[in-house]
Amino acid sequence: MSDVKDMSYYVKCLIGGALACGLTHTAITPLDLVKCKRQVNPTLYKSLGQGISTIWKEGGVRGITLGWGPTLLGYSLQGMGKFGFYELFKNLYVKAAGSKAEEYKVYGWIVSSACAEVIADIFLCPWEALKVRMQTSKPGAFPTKMWPGFGQIKSTEGNQGFYKGLGPLWARQVPYTIVKFVFFEKTVRWFYNNVFTAKKRSEYSKATQLSVTFMSGYIAGIICALVSHPADTMVSKLNNVAGGGSLGANISQIYGEIGFMGLWRGLMTRIVMIGTLTGLQWWIYDTFKTMAGLQTSGGK
């Protein structure tokens, strides 16, 4: 397999990233729906199971998949930015660092993942705002279909309505992505240095390499959920609020209402969701890469 960093390499990474993030986030829409509802209204459901059961009884398939459209579009765009630009920035770092690249590789992973996520979130933010508004608004207060909802935000709030959550989104996603990539890279390297040592990494079967990818991604995902959950709660609360007001004033008001402990509502649901999500994302991404003739990710 070839791993030459030319334009075709980055195009493959962009496509793989879109598939990894778009498909996985869309698949867990029911979990995300309950999580967001509980973050905005903690007394609504006692548990994840009750939330899913109640929504299913009230709305069936359409109810339990509310928000899947902006989720698919938004996270596909985000995945392109996250994975594609990470690969690009990591390669630029290696070239810039020269002989020091291996010694300071962790710093390269941190900077590359952070820069990639800043760009990716600009792509994601409008669709995340729309998704949260669709999922958490009171019945009849906001359209439940994607394009009517998009039009209502655009006509009543303009671009501010789509990007008022960008700061908290960065606060949630940038630490999440740094952890996601750095711990993934380090965990992959640990597996091949301590567990799969009988032969060279390239000599293991594709199934074994992809299993390492999934396990490493799942471990990284659990840590991601812990790091990013408070900001995730704040994003949900901010996007649930219609109208203007400064970002600082809105954050201060929300924090005053829910307090520190309120920022951690729905954490266990998110740990299950993000652990599985992150593991599957890396597995889909690497599966596509190997199908396209590239090596699996991590530890390099």
Protein Blocks (a to p, Z undefined) as FASTA:
>chain_A
ZZbdcfklmmmmmmmmmmmmmmmmmmmmmmmmmmmmmmmmmmlpmbfklmmmmmmmmnmm
mlmmgoklmmmmmmmmmmmmmmmmmmmmmmmmmmmnmmmmmmmmmmmmmmmmmmmmmmmm
mmmmmmmmmmmmmmmmcehiacfbfklmmmmmmmmnommlmmmmmmmmmmmmmmmmmmmm
mmmmmmmmmmmmmmmmmbcfklpcfklmmmmmmmmmmmmmmmmmmmmmmmmmmmmmmmmp
gcedifklmmmmmmmmnommlmmgoklmmmmmmmmmmmmmmmmmmmmmmmnopaceehZZ
